[in-house]
Amino acid sequence: MSNRDPLWVVFPRWLEESGLPERMAEEIGPESWLLFRKLVELDCDANLTPQWFAIGLSDLVRWTGISRPRIELLLRYLEEMEWIERIDADFESQTCRIVTPLKVPLEENTIRSALAGFHGCGGRFILRYYQNTASLNAVENVIYLYQMLFGARFSPRIVEDLEDIANTYDMGVIYDIFAEAYAKKAKSLAWIKSHLASEVKQPAENQECET
């Protein structure tokens, strides 16, 4: 693990309300959910948004208490059910990712209703893994990045700032700055706004020097 926070792990609460734990238990066995949950934690620890991440079979055995032969079997089943993808599946060290959009038994509205009372149930909150974010518009994409970095709670003023970011900067630059903030554990939107402004200003200054 990259130990983004050495004391805590992050997990999207909506997955517990998606019907997936019961489905995995029925299709593969109860240990499958325990293993899948750990894989999700590893992705959230390593990546701002769902991406490939490293896994070690010995680590998974230690963290879950599941035997190595069973771990290997469960990983194959999770892959066959199209919940995960893997590279180097025959080795101790592998590369894995959670399939997105993720197939879950329950509809989005049902999941959001189950989340009532949690701050994650807002209409603009995007559920990690539930949908392919390629379909999002620029503002939705920036809100998604903010939520992946800072969580579901944000004020109307922050929404205005995020809309301004989406309408001002290239999406590729925005993603890179948010990813850098994630890697450096930046704690505020002000850090992101400052670095976005610097990123745009620097090429302009370089161009003036060349003329």
C-alpha positions in Angstrom: 0.0 0.0 0.0 1.1 3.6 -0.6 0.0 4.6 2.9 -1.8 7.8 1.8 -2.8 7.9 5.5 -0.9 5.4 7.7 -3.8 5.2 10.2 -6.9 5.0 8.1 -8.3 3.5 4.9 -10.9 5.0 2.6 -13.9 3.1 1.2 -17.0 4.2 -0.8 -19.9 3.6 1.5 -22.4 3.2 -1.3 -20.9 -0.2 -2.3 -22.2 -1.6 1.0 -25.7 -0.5 0.0 -25.4 -1.7 -3.6 -26.5 -5.3 -3.1 -23.0 -6.4 -4.1 -21.9 -8.0 -0.8 -24.9 -10.4 -0.9 -24.4 -11.0 -4.6 -20.8 -11.9 -4.2 -21.6 -14.2 -1.2 -24.2 -16.0 -3.3 -22.0 -16.3 -6.5 -18.6 -17.0 -5.0 -18.8 -17.1 -1.2 -18.6 -14.7 1.8 -14.8 -14.3 1.6 -15.1 -12.7 -1.9 -16.6 -9.5 -0.5 -13.8 -9.3 2.1 -11.2 -9.6 -0.6 -13.0 -7.2 -3.0 -13.4 -4.6 -0.3 -9.6 -4.7 0.3 -9.0 -4.3 -3.4 -11.2 -1.2 -3.4 -9.4 0.2 -0.4 -6.1 -0.3 -2.2 -7.4 1.6 -5.3 -8.7 4.5 -3.2 -5.4 4.6 -1.3 -3.4 4.8 -4.6 -5.6 6.7 -7.0 -7.6 9.8 -7.1 -10.0 8.1 -9.6 -10.3 4.4 -10.5 -7.0 3.3 -12.1 -4.6 0.4 -12.1 -3.0 -0.4 -8.8 -0.4 -2.9 -7.5 -1.3 -5.9 -5.4 0.8 -8.6 -3.7 -0.7 -12.0 -2.9 1.2 -12.3 0.3 -0.1 -8.9 1.4 -3.7 -9.9 0.6 -3.3 -13.1 2.7 -2.0 -11.1 5.7 -4.6 -8.3 5.4 -7.6 -10.6 4.9 -6.7 -13.8 6.8 -7.7 -15.8 3.7 -5.4 -18.6 2.6 -3.2 -18.0 -0.5 -4.8 -20.8 -2.6 -8.2 -19.3 -1.7 -7.1 -15.8 -2.6 -5.9 -17.0 -6.0 -9.2 -18.7 -6.6 -11.3 -15.7 -5.5 -9.3 -13.3 -7.7 -10.0 -15.6 -10.7 -13.7 -15.6 -9.8 -13.9 -11.9 -9.3 -12.2 -11.5 -12.8 -14.6 -14.0 -14.4 -17.6 -12.1 -13.0 -16.1 -8.9 -14.5 -15.8 -7.1 -11.2 -12.0 -6.7 -11.5 -9.3 -6.8 -14.2 -5.7 -8.0 -13.7 -2.3 -8.0 -15.4 0.4 -10.6 -14.6 -2.2 -12.8 -12.9 0.2 -15.7 -12.5 2.7 -13.8 -10.4 3.1 -12.8 -6.7 3.0 -9.1 -7.7 0.1 -8.2 -9.9 -1.6 -5.1 -11.3 -5.4 -4.8 -10.8 -8.3 -2.4 -11.3 -11.9 -2.3 -10.3 -14.1 -2.5 -13.4 -15.9 0.8 -14.2 -18.8 1.0 -14.6 -19.2 -1.7 -11.9 -22.1 -4.1 -12.2 -24.2 -4.0 -9.1 -27.6 -5.5 -8.3 -29.4 -2.4 -7.2 -30.4 0.8 -9.1 -28.8 4.1 -8.4 -32.0 5.6 -6.9 -32.3 2.7 -4.5 -28.7 3.1 -3.4 -29.0 6.8 -2.9 -32.2 6.3 -0.8 -30.3 3.8 1.4 -27.6 6.5 1.9 -30.2 9.0 3.2 -28.8 10.5 6.4 -25.2 10.4 5.1 -23.7 13.4 3.3 -23.0 11.2 0.3 -26.6 11.2 -0.8 -26.6 14.6 -2.5 -27.9 14.7 -6.0 -24.6 15.9 -7.4 -22.5 13.4 -5.6 -21.0 10.9 -8.1 -20.6 7.3 -7.0 -17.1 6.1 -7.5 -17.1 3.1 -9.9 -20.9 3.3 -10.6 -20.6 5.1 -14.0 -18.0 5.8 -16.6 -17.0 9.4 -16.0 -16.3 9.9 -19.7 -20.0 10.7 -20.0 -19.7 13.7 -17.5 -19.6 17.3 -18.7 -16.7 19.5 -17.6 -18.4 20.9 -14.5 -19.6 17.4 -13.4 -16.1 16.1 -13.9 -14.5 18.8 -11.7 -17.1 18.2 -9.0 -16.3 14.5 -9.2 -12.6 15.2 -8.8 -13.2 17.4 -5.8 -15.4 14.8 -4.2 -12.8 12.1 -4.7 -10.2 14.4 -3.1 -12.1 16.1 -0.3 -15.3 14.1 0.2 -19.0 14.8 -0.3 -19.4 18.0 1.8 -19.1 21.3 -0.1 -20.8 24.7 0.1 -22.5 26.6 -2.7 -19.4 28.8 -2.8 -17.2 25.9 -3.5 -19.6 24.8 -6.3 -19.1 28.2 -7.9 -15.3 27.9 -7.6 -15.5 24.4 -9.2 -17.7 25.7 -12.1 -15.2 28.5 -12.6 -12.3 26.0 -12.8 -14.2 23.9 -15.3 -14.9 26.8 -17.5 -11.4 28.3 -17.3 -8.9 25.5 -17.6 -8.2 22.5 -19.9 -9.6 19.3 -18.4 -6.3 17.5 -18.8 -4.5 20.2 -16.8 -7.3 20.2 -14.1 -6.9 16.4 -13.7 -3.2 16.6 -13.4 -3.4 19.3 -10.7 -6.0 17.4 -8.7 -3.9 14.2 -9.0 -0.9 16.1 -7.8 -2.9 17.4 -4.9 -4.0 13.9 -4.1 -0.5 12.6 -4.1 0.8 15.4 -2.0 -2.2 15.2 0.4 -3.2 18.8 -0.2 -5.9 19.9 2.2 -7.6 22.8 0.4 -9.1 24.0 -2.8 -7.0 27.1 -2.5 -3.9 24.9 -3.2 -5.5 23.6 -6.4 -6.6 27.1 -7.6 -3.1 28.5 -7.0 -1.4 25.7 -8.9 -3.8 25.9 -11.8 -3.1 29.7 -12.1 0.6 29.0 -12.0 0.3 26.2 -14.6 -1.4 28.6 -17.0 0.7 31.6 -16.3 4.1 29.8 -16.8 3.6 28.8 -20.5 2.4 32.3 -21.2 5.6 33.8 -19.6 7.8 31.4 -21.5 6.1 32.4 -24.8 6.8 36.1 -24.1 10.5 35.3 -23.5 10.7 33.5 -26.8 9.4 36.4 -28.8 
